[in-house]
Amino acid sequence: MTPAIAPPLLAIALEDVEKRYPNGTLANSGVSFTVAAGEIHALVGENGAGKSTVMKMLYGLERPTAGILRIHGRPVDFRHPGDAIAAGIGLVAQHLNLVPSLTVAENVVLGHEPRRIGGRLDRAAAAARVRELVEQSGLAVDPAATVAGLPVGVRQRVEILKVLHRGARILLLDEPTAVLTPPETATLFATLRQLANAGRTILLITHKLDEVKALAGGVTVLCRGRVTGSARMADLDQGTLARLMVGRDLPPPPPRRPAGARPIPRVVARDLGYVDGEGTIRLRDVSFDVAPGEILGIAGVEGNGQDVLARLLSGADVPSAGEAKLDGQVFTGLSARAARARGVAVVTEDRLHDGAAPSLSIVDNLMATRYARPPLSRRGLIDRATARRWAEEVIGGFSVRATGPDQPIGALSGGNMQKLILAREIADAPTFLVASQPTRGVDIAAASALHTRLAALRDQGAAILLISADLDELLALSDHIAVLYRGRIVARFAAGAVDARTLGLHMTGLGPPVEGGGHDAVA
């Protein structure tokens, strides 16, 4: 007689879980799925599908309205994150929560510090604890290093060490590769596999289907708050998974413009530099051209000057050196209003703080850059009826999921908010668009729609500077790609003549010298 095979132990089980907010919004309805102990499981779906709400309930940031959460077989009712941590759950959020001025060891033990007699922090014990965790997990980090000087990928390892120090057996990861280079992503994947092999359970949110296929053993798909599919990854291909997520086949990516004689540049930047208030050189000797109907991609690890470059080109900051011209007119060093008047539009990296006013309505956010001009303004007064009609047209034309123009933009999912911001920025057919991380945290359907809009603007003759941490996005859309490292352009490529691995090497300063770029450190 063949012995019965015991079913796998379940680390996570959701049974008909519902979350309805006080304003009536139903974020999750009848959500049921399981994750086996030691499994890497992906939770995927469009923006606004309810993935983050599931994560928040598992971490005690929200409580279910109905249904049951089980952790290692036991029903739980987390009232706050402390309850979840005590149950062995750790959260590694997309936006890392570290204290830059502290060391790795100090960050890891913060809030759960080993103490000497008298209550003082036992720094030697803290460093020893981190070395122990590093050896157990394979997360190579120097306990004595100051976090401020670490690359993003290493900082993420520190976040994982933090949750391991608190005894986490279940790790929740939200978009863990959003700002990582390909080598850093590969290192993270190796670490996660090692943790899973050691018995830890990992539930991750990601929009990158190739990562789901490469890493996850199982996948659950959410659509409009409900589970639309749950399967083993071995039984799915990427096309089937994409259809489960968005309910349809996605169109192919927009084609790159055919190579030909390059027209006279529309944007000419020469020797741009920026020194911050503390005297640190953040950008130095940055020069580039962008022709009409061309997309120049900017690659770089976060913190290497991309954000500074975007602010200089938008008029938010004044260059310490150099200038940029649009159709022969200088537009840097003036103001954001003056840059817009010359035909510059900007999709900012931080949509919540710089790109939108979350508490204001959709219509008010769309009007923000053109409220003083016809047809939205007549004789100095805002025409609210015209503004509302325009907002309704944008909501429909960009397939934004919203209750209407009066809904606060901050209540929308990230993808829907990003669609509206791009709609606002291209409404006046700008001649130069600075698009900074335009699809970060955006699902594949929304990203596809945004890519189509960018390509359409390009085909109308606009020059586009595309700053993105998503190398697949840069390679698919750009005509040329420049790499920023320590505030300088260190390499330039035709997009069809470079791959993600080569870009990743130059992004970390490990690539060989390339004509038109160097590897000098910023002073």
Buried (B, 14 or more C-beta within 10 A) or exposed (E): EEEEEEEEEBBBBBBEBBBBEEEEEBBBBBBBBBBBBBBBBBBBBBBBBBBBBBBBBBBBBBEBBEBBBBBBEEEBEBEEBEBBBEBBBBBBBBEBEBEEEBBBBBBBBBEEBBEEEEEEBBBEBBBBBBBEBBEEBBBEBBBEBBBEEBBBBBBBBBBBBBBBBBEBBBBBBBBBBBBBBBBBBBBBBEBBBBBBEEEBBBBBBBBBBEBBBEBBBBBBBBBBBBBBBBBEBEEBEEEEBBBBBBEEEBEEBBEBBEEEEEEEBBBBBBEBBBBEEEEEBBBBBBBBBBBBBBBBBBBBBBBBBBBBBBBBBBBBBEBBBBBBBBBEEEBBBBEBEBBBEBBBBBBBBEBEEBBBBBEBBBBBBBBEBBEEEEEBBEEEEBBEEBBBBBBBEBBEEBEBBBEEBEBBBBBBBBBBBBBBBBBBBBBEEBBBBBBBBBBBBBBBBBBBBBBEBBBEBBEEBBBBBBBBBBBBBBBBBBBBBBBBBBBBBBBBBEBEEBEBEBBBBBBBBEBEEBEEBEBEEBE
